[in-house]
């Protein structure tokens, strides 16, 4: 079980890092508007050639591959709730890396998620 837990943590880490790279890349690209969507190929090219977006997607692929190994070893009802930690880590990282405001309600939600994950992981 320890090896599986380490793989779950690795998967979460890769998914979080992927999310952060995707956000950093999209910050460089800027907001996508309705006219950007209408001009699909140009927008898609701009996104597909952004190295941070590409790297973020690659991390997601690695995360998904390891997740498949995890699913072959442990119950989904145990593994999937642990992914809740990724929400918390992304929230913290967003605050400090991207200077995003986090309300008190979100912090309270993060605490509740943490408590829930601890309870689920104990069973």
C-alpha positions in Angstrom: 0.0 0.0 0.0 2.9 2.4 0.7 4.1 2.1 -2.9 0.6 2.8 -4.2 0.3 5.8 -1.9 3.6 7.2 -3.2 2.3 6.7 -6.8 -0.9 8.5 -5.9 1.2 11.4 -4.5 3.3 11.4 -7.6 0.2 11.5 -9.8 -1.2 14.4 -7.8 2.2 16.3 -8.0 2.3 15.8 -11.8 -1.3 16.9 -12.2 -0.7 20.0 -10.0 2.5 20.9 -11.8 0.7 20.4 -15.2 -2.1 22.7 -14.1 0.4 25.4 -13.0 2.3 25.2 -16.3 -1.0 25.4 -18.2 -2.0 28.5 -16.3 1.4 30.1 -16.8 1.2 29.4 -20.5 -2.3 30.7 -20.9 -1.3 33.9 -18.9 1.2 34.6 -21.6 -1.4 34.0 -24.4 -4.0 36.1 -22.7 -7.8 35.8 -22.6 -9.4 33.9 -25.4 -12.4 35.7 -26.8 -15.3 34.7 -29.0 -13.5 36.1 -32.1 -10.5 33.9 -31.1 -12.7 30.9 -31.1 -14.1 31.8 -34.5 -10.5 32.0 -35.8 -9.9 28.5 -34.4 -6.7 27.4 -36.2 -4.8 30.6 -35.3 -5.8 30.3 -31.7 -5.1 26.6 -31.6 -1.6 27.2 -33.1 -0.9 29.9 -30.6 -1.8 27.5 -27.7 -0.1 24.5 -29.2 3.2 26.3 -29.7 3.4 27.7 -26.2 6.1 25.6 -24.4 4.5 26.0 -21.0 1.2 24.7 -22.3 2.9 21.8 -24.1 4.9 20.9 -20.9 1.8 21.2 -18.8 -0.1 18.7 -21.1 2.9 16.4 -21.0 2.8 16.3 -17.2 -0.9 15.5 -17.4 -0.1 12.5 -19.7 2.5 11.3 -17.2 0.0 11.8 -14.4 -2.7 9.8 -16.3 -0.3 6.9 -17.1 0.7 6.6 -13.4 -2.9 6.9 -12.4 -3.8 3.9 -14.5 -1.2 1.9 -12.6 -2.7 3.1 -9.3 -6.1 2.1 -10.4 -4.9 -1.4 -11.2 -3.7 -1.7 -7.6 -6.1 0.1 -5.2 -9.8 0.8 -4.8 -11.0 3.8 -6.7 -13.0 4.8 -3.6 -9.7 5.1 -1.7 -7.5 6.6 -4.4 -9.8 9.2 -6.0 -10.7 11.2 -2.9 -6.9 11.7 -2.3 -6.9 13.7 -5.5 -8.7 16.3 -3.4 -5.3 17.4 -2.1 -4.6 18.7 -5.6 -7.3 21.3 -5.2 -5.6 22.6 -2.1 -2.1 22.6 -3.5 -3.3 24.4 -6.6 -5.1 27.0 -4.5 -1.9 27.7 -2.4 0.3 27.8 -5.5 -2.1 30.1 -7.4 -2.0 32.5 -4.5 1.8 32.6 -4.3 2.8 32.0 -8.0 0.1 34.0 -9.7 -0.9 36.4 -6.9 -4.6 35.3 -7.2 -6.8 36.4 -4.3 -8.2 33.6 -2.2 -11.2 34.4 0.0 -11.7 33.2 3.5 -14.5 31.0 2.3 -12.1 29.2 -0.1 -9.5 28.8 2.7 -12.3 27.3 4.9 -13.2 25.0 2.0 -9.6 23.9 1.7 -9.6 23.0 5.4 -12.8 21.0 5.0 -11.4 19.1 2.0 -8.2 18.3 3.9 -10.1 17.0 6.9 -12.3 14.8 4.5 -9.2 13.5 2.7 -7.6 12.5 6.0 -10.8 10.7 7.1 -11.0 8.8 3.8 -7.4 7.8 3.8 -7.7 6.3 7.3 -10.3 3.8 6.3 
